[in-house]
Amino acid sequence: MRIGELAEATGATVRALRYYEEQGLLHPERTPSGQRVYTDDAVAQVHWIRALLATGLPSKAIAKLRRCRGADEVTPEQRAVVHAEHARIEAEYQAAALARDRFAAVLAFIGEPPAR
């Protein structure tokens, strides 16, 4: 399938698909004229990429992973990537929670309730 067809099948933009290729996440074949041609499994691959991006994983981390059917297929290196990214996201969450609490204290100081 062509890039426009893959975009339509997955809900991704053509620009996003090109980015995924640049990052090494997708590997289309090329026609003699240079057009991208994707296999049918590219649809599942794009859904997998988008699901991982939605968790907060950066594309460079996703490039180190591969789709697996089960936990028994995950390599120690892949587990390390996932654990490192989880720690990074947890640290960001904790920093954001601290900022939220400090801001709530400022609101309390000026007599305003925090918005919920």
C-alpha positions as CSV (number, residue, x, y, z in Angstrom):
1,M,0.0,0.0,0.0
2,R,1.1,3.6,-0.6
3,I,1.8,6.1,2.2
4,G,-1.6,7.8,1.8
5,E,-3.4,4.5,2.1
6,L,-1.4,3.7,5.2
7,A,-2.3,7.1,6.7
8,E,-5.9,6.5,6.0
9,A,-5.9,3.0,7.5
10,T,-4.2,4.1,10.7
11,G,-5.3,7.6,11.3
12,A,-1.7,8.9,11.2
13,T,-0.7,11.7,9.0
14,V,1.6,11.3,6.0
15,R,4.0,13.6,7.8
16,A,4.0,11.3,10.9
17,L,4.6,8.2,8.8
18,R,7.6,9.9,7.1
19,Y,8.9,10.8,10.6
20,Y,8.5,7.3,11.8
21,E,10.6,6.2,8.8
22,E,13.2,8.8,9.6
23,Q,13.4,7.5,13.2
24,G,13.8,3.9,12.0
25,L,10.4,2.8,13.2
26,L,9.0,2.0,9.8
27,H,10.8,0.3,6.9
28,P,8.9,0.7,3.6
29,E,10.1,-0.8,0.4
30,R,10.7,1.6,-2.5
31,T,9.5,1.5,-6.1
32,P,12.0,2.2,-8.8
33,S,10.7,5.7,-8.9
34,G,11.3,6.1,-5.1
35,Q,7.7,5.9,-3.9
36,R,7.2,4.2,-0.5
37,V,5.3,0.9,-0.5
38,Y,4.2,-0.7,2.8
39,T,3.3,-4.2,3.5
40,D,0.0,-5.1,5.2
41,D,1.6,-5.5,8.6
42,A,2.6,-1.8,8.5
43,V,-0.9,-1.0,9.8
44,A,-0.3,-3.0,13.0
45,Q,3.2,-1.5,13.3
46,V,1.8,2.1,13.1
47,H,-0.8,1.3,15.7
48,W,1.9,-0.1,17.9
49,I,4.1,2.9,17.4
50,R,1.3,5.3,18.2
51,A,0.3,3.4,21.3
52,L,3.9,3.6,22.6
53,L,4.1,7.3,21.8
54,A,0.9,7.8,23.7
55,T,2.5,6.3,26.8
56,G,5.2,9.0,26.6
57,L,8.0,6.9,25.1
58,P,10.1,8.9,22.8
59,S,10.7,7.6,19.2
60,K,14.4,6.9,20.0
61,A,13.3,4.5,22.7
62,I,10.6,2.9,20.5
63,A,13.3,2.3,17.8
64,K,15.1,0.1,20.3
65,L,12.0,-2.0,20.8
66,R,10.2,-4.4,18.5
67,R,6.7,-5.7,18.5
68,C,6.4,-8.9,20.5
69,R,3.6,-11.4,20.9
70,G,4.4,-12.0,24.6
71,A,6.7,-11.1,27.5
72,D,8.9,-14.2,26.7
73,E,10.0,-12.5,23.5
74,V,11.3,-9.3,25.2
75,T,15.1,-9.1,25.5
76,P,17.0,-7.9,28.5
77,E,18.0,-4.8,26.5
78,Q,14.4,-4.0,25.7
79,R,13.4,-4.4,29.3
80,A,16.2,-2.0,30.3
81,V,14.8,0.6,27.8
82,V,11.3,0.3,29.2
83,H,12.5,0.5,32.8
84,A,14.7,3.6,32.0
85,E,11.8,5.3,30.3
86,H,9.4,4.5,33.1
87,A,11.9,6.0,35.6
88,R,12.2,9.1,33.4
89,I,8.4,9.6,33.2
90,E,7.9,8.9,36.9
91,A,10.5,11.6,37.7
92,E,8.7,14.0,35.4
93,Y,5.4,13.1,37.1
94,Q,6.8,13.7,40.5
95,A,8.3,17.1,39.5
96,A,4.9,18.1,38.0
97,A,3.1,17.0,41.2
98,L,5.5,19.1,43.3
99,A,5.0,22.1,41.1
100,R,1.2,21.6,41.4
101,D,1.3,21.4,45.2
102,R,3.5,24.6,45.3
103,F,1.1,26.4,43.1
104,A,-1.8,25.3,45.2
105,A,0.0,26.8,48.2
106,V,0.4,30.1,46.4
107,L,-3.3,30.0,45.5
108,A,-4.2,29.3,49.2
109,F,-1.9,32.2,50.3
110,I,-3.8,34.6,48.1
111,G,-7.1,33.2,49.2
112,E,-8.1,31.4,45.9
113,P,-9.2,27.8,45.8
114,P,-7.3,25.6,43.3
115,A,-9.3,24.8,40.2
116,R,-10.4,21.2,39.8
